[in-house]
Amino acid sequence: MRELIILSGKGGTGKTSLTAAFATLAENSVLCDADVDAADLHLLLQPQIRQRSDFMGGSKAVINPSLCTGCGTCIDLCRFDGISDRFQVDAIRCEGCGVCVDFCPEQAIDFPVQRCGEWYISDTRFGPMVHARLGIAEENSGKLVSLIRRRSRELAEEHGHDLIITDGPPGIGCPVIASLGGATALVIVTEPTVSGLHDMERLVDLAAHFKVPGMACINKYDLNPEMTEAIEQLAAQRNIAVLGRIPFDPVFTHSMVEGKNIFEYGERTALHVQVEKIWDKIIQSPSMNPLGIVDFKATIR
């Protein structure tokens, strides 16, 4: 069982567009959208939901007026100003720390687990997909990422899939940590900008901490050749293989507007050939193909 996680140090680098393109090239895979805070892989894959489940995570304080004596202890202790003078809890301000619950002298505050979102198992034209949607202003996204990654692996084992392709969240925060740990290999999608270079370096540090082998590809490389070279120099210094350079091409946007990936839109061009070469390098890499099988693609397709 192999899991390829695709990440970017910042949003807007083309990570999801490339994930959808890779889905075309890996027919025997399970797809996972781990960007639960702003999921958008479904926009390109139009999944047909066949299982819907609630995600329960975190708790909110609820004051029972029949038990509350109005002593004001909870108001004094709440550092988030989440309780009004009328002893009502503001669900947005409440951080779910539970201090008011523990110190209420009358035990008048309940602490029920909240429904924070939903997660789904769906069918797509490229195979099964596990994805989720976190509620507005809800937290515990790292916990939800861990849940759908675990379900993706179970689904792959149940149906004989030997590859999981995970579209991860941007940045280096809790959701990224939850999506990276235990992965087989990492592909970093970056762009030739100062922020792209800086954020890639942070992501490389994170991958090194979790001992996940990393590779990189540079999207829209021709918009800033000097920064492209700087990124390749950084990759060489950090022992990160550069899979290839992808030129700026409006076909990414045009296909996205029609809800398709680049292989489903328009005629075959040099762009398609370049993405195919990148994919071949990924699945032939030592981390994804430790046995050195000459045509490992056949075991995936």
C-alpha positions as CSV (number, residue, x, y, z in Angstrom):
1,M,0.0,0.0,0.0
2,R,1.5,3.3,-1.1
3,E,0.2,6.8,-0.4
4,L,1.4,9.7,-2.4
5,I,0.7,13.1,-0.7
6,I,0.7,16.2,-2.9
7,L,1.3,19.4,-1.0
8,S,2.2,23.0,-1.5
9,G,3.6,25.6,0.9
10,K,1.0,28.0,-0.2
11,G,-2.4,28.0,-2.0
12,G,-2.8,28.6,-5.7
13,T,0.2,26.7,-7.0
14,G,-1.8,24.2,-9.0
15,K,-1.7,21.4,-6.5
16,T,-5.3,20.3,-7.0
17,S,-5.2,20.6,-10.8
18,L,-2.1,18.3,-10.9
19,T,-3.8,15.8,-8.5
20,A,-6.8,15.6,-10.8
21,A,-4.4,15.0,-13.8
22,F,-2.5,12.3,-11.9
23,A,-5.9,10.6,-11.2
24,T,-6.2,10.0,-14.9
25,L,-2.8,8.4,-15.1
26,A,-3.3,6.1,-12.1
27,E,-6.3,4.0,-12.7
28,N,-6.1,1.7,-9.8
29,S,-6.0,4.3,-7.1
30,V,-8.1,5.7,-4.2
31,L,-8.4,9.5,-4.2
32,C,-8.4,11.5,-1.0
33,D,-9.0,15.2,-0.6
34,A,-7.4,16.1,2.7
35,D,-7.9,19.9,2.2
36,V,-11.0,19.7,4.4
37,D,-11.0,23.5,5.2
38,A,-11.3,24.4,1.6
39,A,-11.9,21.2,-0.4
40,D,-12.1,21.7,-4.2
41,L,-11.0,18.4,-5.8
42,H,-14.6,17.5,-6.1
43,L,-15.1,20.4,-8.5
44,L,-13.0,18.6,-11.0
45,L,-14.1,15.1,-10.3
46,Q,-17.9,15.5,-9.7
47,P,-18.1,12.6,-7.2
48,Q,-21.3,10.7,-6.7
49,I,-21.7,10.4,-2.9
50,R,-22.6,6.9,-1.8
51,Q,-21.9,7.2,1.9
52,R,-22.3,10.3,4.1
53,S,-21.2,10.5,7.7
54,D,-21.2,13.2,10.4
55,F,-17.9,14.3,11.8
56,M,-18.0,14.9,15.5
57,G,-15.2,16.8,17.0
58,G,-14.7,19.2,19.9
59,S,-17.2,20.4,22.4
60,K,-19.0,23.7,23.2
61,A,-20.3,24.8,26.6
62,V,-24.0,25.0,27.2
63,I,-25.4,26.6,30.4
64,N,-28.4,24.9,32.0
65,P,-30.6,27.9,33.3
66,S,-32.5,25.7,35.7
67,L,-29.2,24.9,37.6
68,C,-27.4,28.2,37.1
69,T,-27.4,30.5,40.2
70,G,-25.7,33.5,38.4
71,C,-22.6,33.4,40.5
72,G,-20.5,34.8,37.6
73,T,-17.6,32.3,38.0
74,C,-17.8,31.2,34.4
75,I,-17.7,34.8,33.2
76,D,-14.7,35.6,35.3
77,L,-12.8,32.5,34.1
78,C,-13.6,32.7,30.4
79,R,-10.6,34.4,28.7
80,F,-12.5,34.4,25.4
81,D,-15.4,36.5,26.6
82,G,-17.7,33.7,25.4
83,I,-20.3,34.1,28.1
84,S,-22.7,37.0,28.3
85,D,-24.0,38.9,31.3
86,R,-27.2,36.9,30.8
87,F,-25.2,33.7,31.2
88,Q,-25.6,32.6,27.6
89,V,-22.7,31.0,25.7
90,D,-21.6,32.6,22.4
91,A,-21.0,29.5,20.2
92,I,-18.6,31.5,18.0
93,R,-16.5,32.9,20.9
94,C,-16.5,29.6,22.8
95,E,-13.2,27.8,22.2
96,G,-14.3,24.6,23.9
97,C,-11.5,24.7,26.5
98,G,-13.9,23.4,29.3
99,V,-12.6,25.7,32.1
100,C,-16.1,26.9,32.9
101,V,-17.4,23.3,33.0
102,D,-14.7,22.2,35.5
103,F,-15.0,25.2,37.8
104,C,-18.8,25.8,37.9
105,P,-19.7,25.4,41.5
106,E,-23.3,24.2,40.6
107,Q,-22.2,21.9,37.8
108,A,-24.7,23.8,35.6
109,I,-22.7,23.7,32.4
110,D,-22.9,20.8,29.9
111,F,-20.2,20.1,27.4
112,P,-21.7,18.1,24.5
113,V,-19.6,17.0,21.5
114,Q,-20.4,19.0,18.4
115,R,-21.1,18.1,14.8
116,C,-18.3,19.9,13.0
117,G,-18.8,18.7,9.4
118,E,-19.3,15.7,7.2
119,W,-17.1,13.2,5.4
120,Y,-18.0,11.2,2.3
121,I,-17.1,8.1,0.3
122,S,-17.9,8.7,-3.3
123,D,-17.5,7.3,-6.8
124,T,-15.7,9.2,-9.5
125,R,-14.9,8.4,-13.1
126,F,-11.3,7.7,-11.9
127,G,-12.2,5.5,-9.0
128,P,-13.3,5.8,-5.3
129,M,-12.8,9.1,-3.5
130,V,-12.8,9.9,0.2
131,H,-13.4,13.6,1.0
132,A,-14.9,15.9,3.6
133,R,-16.4,19.3,4.4
134,L,-15.6,21.1,7.6
135,G,-18.3,23.4,8.9
136,I,-18.0,27.2,8.9
137,A,-15.7,28.5,11.7
138,E,-15.2,24.9,13.0
139,E,-11.9,23.5,14.2
140,N,-10.4,20.0,14.5
141,S,-9.5,19.9,10.9
142,G,-6.4,17.9,11.7
143,K,-8.6,15.3,13.3
144,L,-10.8,15.2,10.3
145,V,-7.8,14.8,7.9
146,S,-6.6,11.8,10.0
147,L,-10.1,10.3,9.8
148,I,-10.4,10.4,6.0
149,R,-6.8,9.3,5.5
150,R,-7.5,6.2,7.7
151,R,-10.8,5.5,5.8
152,S,-9.0,5.9,2.5
153,R,-6.5,3.2,3.5
154,E,-9.3,0.9,4.7
155,L,-11.1,1.4,1.4
156,A,-8.0,0.6,-0.6
157,E,-7.4,-2.6,1.3
158,E,-11.0,-3.7,1.1
159,H,-11.1,-3.3,-2.7
160,G,-7.5,-4.2,-3.7
161,H,-6.2,-0.8,-4.6
162,D,-2.4,-0.4,-4.2
163,L,-2.2,3.4,-4.4
164,I,-3.7,6.3,-2.6
165,I,-3.3,9.8,-4.1
166,T,-3.9,12.5,-1.5
167,D,-4.5,16.1,-2.3
168,G,-3.3,17.8,0.9
169,P,-3.9,21.3,2.3
170,P,-1.6,24.2,1.8
171,G,0.8,25.6,4.4
172,I,2.6,23.7,7.2
173,G,0.0,23.8,10.0
174,C,-2.0,21.1,11.8
175,P,-3.9,19.8,8.8
176,V,-0.7,19.4,6.8
177,I,1.0,17.6,9.6
178,A,-2.0,15.2,9.9
179,S,-1.9,14.6,6.1
180,L,1.9,14.0,5.9
181,G,2.7,11.6,8.7
182,G,3.1,8.0,7.5
183,A,2.9,8.8,3.8
184,T,5.1,6.9,1.4
185,A,6.2,9.9,-0.6
186,L,5.6,13.6,-1.0
187,V,5.3,15.8,-4.1
188,I,5.7,19.5,-3.5
189,V,4.1,21.7,-6.1
190,T,5.7,25.1,-6.0
191,E,5.9,28.2,-8.2
192,P,8.8,30.6,-9.1
193,T,8.1,33.4,-6.6
194,V,9.9,34.5,-3.4
195,S,7.0,33.2,-1.3
196,G,7.0,29.9,-3.3
197,L,10.7,29.4,-2.5
198,H,10.2,30.3,1.2
199,D,7.2,28.1,1.7
200,M,8.7,25.2,-0.1
201,E,11.7,25.4,2.2
202,R,9.4,25.2,5.3
203,L,7.6,22.2,3.8
204,V,10.9,20.5,3.1
205,D,11.8,21.0,6.8
206,L,8.5,19.5,7.8
207,A,8.9,16.5,5.5
208,A,12.4,15.9,6.9
209,H,11.1,15.9,10.4
210,F,8.6,13.1,9.6
211,K,11.1,11.3,7.4
212,V,8.9,11.4,4.3
213,P,10.9,11.3,1.0
214,G,10.2,14.5,-0.9
215,M,10.1,15.4,-4.6
216,A,9.2,18.7,-6.3
217,C,7.8,20.1,-9.5
218,I,7.8,23.7,-10.5
219,N,4.6,25.0,-12.0
220,K,4.5,28.1,-14.2
221,Y,8.3,28.0,-14.3
222,D,8.6,30.2,-17.3
223,L,7.1,33.2,-15.5
224,N,10.3,33.8,-13.5
225,P,13.3,31.7,-14.8
226,E,15.6,33.2,-12.1
227,M,13.4,32.0,-9.3
228,T,13.0,28.7,-11.0
229,E,16.8,28.2,-10.8
230,A,16.8,29.3,-7.2
231,I,14.2,26.7,-6.4
232,E,16.2,24.0,-8.2
233,Q,19.3,25.0,-6.2
234,L,17.5,24.7,-3.0
235,A,16.2,21.3,-4.0
236,A,19.7,20.1,-4.8
237,Q,21.0,21.4,-1.4
238,R,18.2,19.6,0.4
239,N,18.4,16.4,-1.6
240,I,14.9,16.9,-3.2
241,A,14.5,15.5,-6.7
242,V,13.0,18.0,-9.2
243,L,10.6,16.1,-11.3
244,G,10.2,18.7,-13.9
245,R,9.2,22.1,-15.0
246,I,5.6,22.8,-16.0
247,P,5.1,25.9,-18.2
248,F,2.3,28.5,-17.7
249,D,-0.6,27.4,-19.8
250,P,-4.2,28.7,-19.7
251,V,-5.5,25.2,-20.4
252,F,-5.4,24.6,-16.6
253,T,-7.9,27.4,-16.1
254,H,-10.0,26.5,-19.1
255,S,-10.3,22.8,-18.1
256,M,-11.1,23.8,-14.5
257,V,-14.0,26.0,-15.6
258,E,-15.5,23.0,-17.4
259,G,-15.0,20.7,-14.4
260,K,-12.3,18.6,-16.1
261,N,-8.6,17.9,-15.7
262,I,-6.1,18.8,-18.4
263,F,-6.2,15.4,-20.0
264,E,-10.0,15.6,-20.6
265,Y,-9.9,19.1,-22.2
266,G,-8.8,20.0,-25.7
267,E,-6.2,18.4,-27.8
268,R,-3.0,16.7,-26.6
269,T,-0.1,19.1,-26.3
270,A,3.4,19.3,-25.0
271,L,1.9,20.2,-21.6
272,H,0.3,16.7,-21.4
273,V,3.5,15.0,-22.3
274,Q,5.4,16.9,-19.6
275,V,2.8,16.0,-16.9
276,E,3.0,12.4,-18.0
277,K,6.8,12.4,-17.7
278,I,6.5,13.9,-14.2
279,W,4.0,11.1,-13.2
280,D,6.3,8.4,-14.6
281,K,9.2,9.8,-12.5
282,I,7.0,9.8,-9.4
283,I,6.0,6.1,-9.7
284,Q,9.5,5.0,-10.7
285,S,11.1,6.9,-7.8
286,P,12.8,4.7,-5.1
287,S,10.3,5.6,-2.5
288,M,7.3,4.7,-4.6
289,N,9.0,1.7,-6.3
290,P,11.4,0.3,-3.7
291,L,11.8,-3.0,-5.5
292,G,13.0,-1.4,-8.6
293,I,10.4,-2.9,-10.9
294,V,11.1,-1.8,-14.4
295,D,7.5,-1.2,-15.4
296,F,5.9,-0.3,-12.1
297,K,3.1,1.5,-13.9
298,A,1.6,-1.9,-14.9
299,T,1.1,-2.8,-11.2
300,I,-0.9,0.4,-10.7
301,R,-2.9,0.4,-14.0
